[in-house]
Amino acid sequence: MNKLNLFLAAVLGSITGFLVAKKSVCKQPQVNKLIAQYRTAEHPIDPLFINRWSPRAMSGQTVSKSEINSLLEAMRWAPSSYNEQPWRVLYVFKDSPEWQTFFDLLVPFNQEWVKNAGALMLLISKNNFTHNNTYSISHSFDAGAASQNLALQGDLLGLVVHGMAGFDYQKAKEILNIPQDYTVEAMYAIGKPGEITRLPEALRTTEHPSDRKKIEQFATEGKFIEAIK
C-alpha cells in the first residue's frame, strides 16, 4: 500500500469514528412520552430518573437468569459505609419449587397482581460490620442504595421492578433461615411489562407514574424549617 492509500485510509477511519461518535451523542436517552404526561423535572437531570417508576401490570412471562444477574451486578456497585456492602438478596423464579414459599409471604392485596411476576426478590441487610462486629447504623440505608441500583437497572432492561412492604417480615425471617443479626428490608416483584387489563379493576386507575414533592418541600439551606416537615 503506497503513502497516498495509507493517508486516505487514515482519513476514512477518522471520519468513520467521528460519525459513530456523533450518532452515539444523538441517541441520548429521552423522557418516555407517556411518562412525560405525569412527570416533569424542574432542573437538569438524566431522563433515567424520570423514566423509572413502579408499575404493577406484568405479562406473566419468565425472567431469565441473565436478567437477574444484571440486576444483582448493578446492586453490587452500590456505595456503603466502610464498603461493608451489607445487602443480601434471596430470590426465586416463577417456575421454582420455592416460589410458593415466597409468594405466600405477601399480603392478599399484593398477591392479586404479583401472580403475574416472573421472579421475587427479598432484600435483607447485615446489622453489624464485618471488621469489628459492631452495629452499623447505616446498614438499612446502604441496602437502600443497592435497592435504587436494582430499580434503575431494571428500568434500563425494560423490566418491572416493584418494591413492596406488604408481606410478613417475621415469617420471612423464620422460614427462610435468616440469621437474627440480619434485618429483612423489602420484597420486589420483577417481571416483563404487561397489559393493564391483567390487573384487578381497582388497580387500573392508578397504573401510571406518580409525581414527586417540590424540592422546597424536602430540602433547605441551613437549619431545619417548618416548610420541610
N, C-alpha and C positions, 0 to 999 in steps of 0.2 A: 504494500500500500504506500503510495507516494505522500509527500507532505501535504499537498492540497486535499487529498482524500482524508487524511488524518484530521486536518483542520475542520473540514466540513462535518466529519463525524462528531467532533467535539462540540461544534456549534449546534448540531442537531440534538445532541444529548442534553445540552444546556437548555434549549428551547423546550424539549420534552419535559425536563424536570420542572421548569417554570410553569408549564401548563398543568402538570399534575398537582403542583403546589397550589396554583390558583384555583383549580377545581375543588381541592380539599377545603380551601378557605371559603369558597362559595357555598359549600354544603354544610355550613354551620347549623346546628340544631335550632329549630324554631319552636315556639309555644304551639302546642296542638290547638287547632282551630276550635274544636269542641270545648276544650278546657278553657280557652280564652274567653268564652262566654260567661264563665263563672269566676275567673281569676285574672287579676292584673297586677303586676309588680309595679311599685311606685318608685323603685330605684333599680339601677342596672344589676341584674344577676343572670346566671346561666339559666336557660329555659328548663334544664333538668329539674330544678327545684319547683317550678310551677307545674310541670307535666306529671310529677309524681302525685298520685292520690291513691285512695284505698277503696276500690270498687268491691262489690260482693258477688256480682254476676260472673260465674265461671262456667266453662263448657263441659266439664267432666272429663276432659282429655288428660292423659297421663303427663307427668312432668319427668323429664329424663334425669338420670344420674349426673350427666354432664351439666345440666342446668343447675341442679342443686350444688354441684361442686363450684360453679361460678359464683353462686350466691355466698357460699362459705368462704371462697377466696376473697371476696370483697370484705366480708366481716373480718377476715384475718388481718387486714391492714388498718383497722380502726386504732385510734390513739387510746392510751390508757396510762394511769398513774404508775410510775416505775416500769412501764412497759410490761405490766403484770399479765395483761390480756386475760381478765378473769372470766370472760364469757365462755360458756359451754353450750352445745346445741345437741338436742336429741331430735331425730326426725324419722318420719315413716312415709312410705309411698302408699298410694291408694290401694294397690294390689298386695300390700304387705300383710302378713298374718297379724302384725301388731297395730294395724290401722284402727281396728275397733277399740283397742285399749285407749289410744289417744283420743279418738272421736268421742268416746263415752265420757271423757272428762269435761266436755263442753256443755254449757247450759243449753236447754232446748232451743232457745231463740237462735243461737249460733249454729246449731246442728241443721236447722232448716235450710241454710244456704251453703254451709261448709261441706255438705254432702257432695257438692259438685267440684270440690278442690281435687288437685292431683297429688298433694303432699301436705303434711302437717309438720310444723317445727315447734319445739319447746325451747325457749331461751332461759338459761339459768346462769347464775354467776357465783364465783368462788368468793366467800366472805373475807378470807384472810390472805395477806401477802405470802408468797412462797418463801421469800428470802429470810423473813424473821417471824412468820406465823402470827403477826399482829393484825388486828382488824383494819380492813381497808374501808375508809368512809366513802370512797368513790366507786365501790365495786358495781353498784347498780347503775351509776352514771356512766361508767366505762362500758357496761353492757349495752346501754342505750346508744352509745356511739356506734357500736357494732350493728345494732338494730337499724340505725339510719343507713349505714352502708348496705345492709341487706335490702332495704326498701328501694334505694336508688339503683342498685344493680338490677333488682327485679324489674324496675321500670325500663331500664336500658335493654333488657332481654325481652320486653313485651309480655312480662308475666304479671299476674295479680299477686301482690304480697299484702295481705291484710292482717294487721296485728290485733290481738284480742286479749281482753282481761276477763271475759266471761267464761270461766272454767273453774274447776275445783282445784285450787292451788295445793291444799293439804293432801288431797287424794293423789295428785300428780307426784308429789314428793314420796309418798308411801309406795305406790305401785310401780313407779319407775326407778326405784332403788337409788334415789338421790340422797347423798350424804347430808347430815344435819348442818354441816358448816357451808352449805350452798343454799342460795336463795332462788326460788322459782320466780321468774320475771314476767314472762308473757308467752302466749302461743301465737302462731302465724298460720294462716291458711294460704297456700301457694297453689296457683293453677293458671290455666290458659283463659283469657277473657272469653266470656260467653254472652249470649243474648239476654237482655233484661227480662225476657219472658220466663227465664229459668228461675227467677226469684219469686218468693211468695209475694202476692199482690201488695201487701202492706209495705214492702220494702222498695217497690219500684219508683215511687215518687221521690225518694231520697237518693236514688242511684245517680249521683252527679258529684263533681268535685266541690268541696266546701271552701269557703273563703277564709281569711285569716284576720286577726286583730291588726289595727294600725300600729306602727312602731311606737308611737307616743303612748299607747296603752300598755306597753310592757317594758319600755326602756326609757331611761332618763339620765342625763348627765349629773353626776354628783349624788347626793343622798336620796334615800327612798322618799317618794312623794305620794300623795293621795291618788293622783291620776293613774298610777300603775297598780293600784290594789286589785 
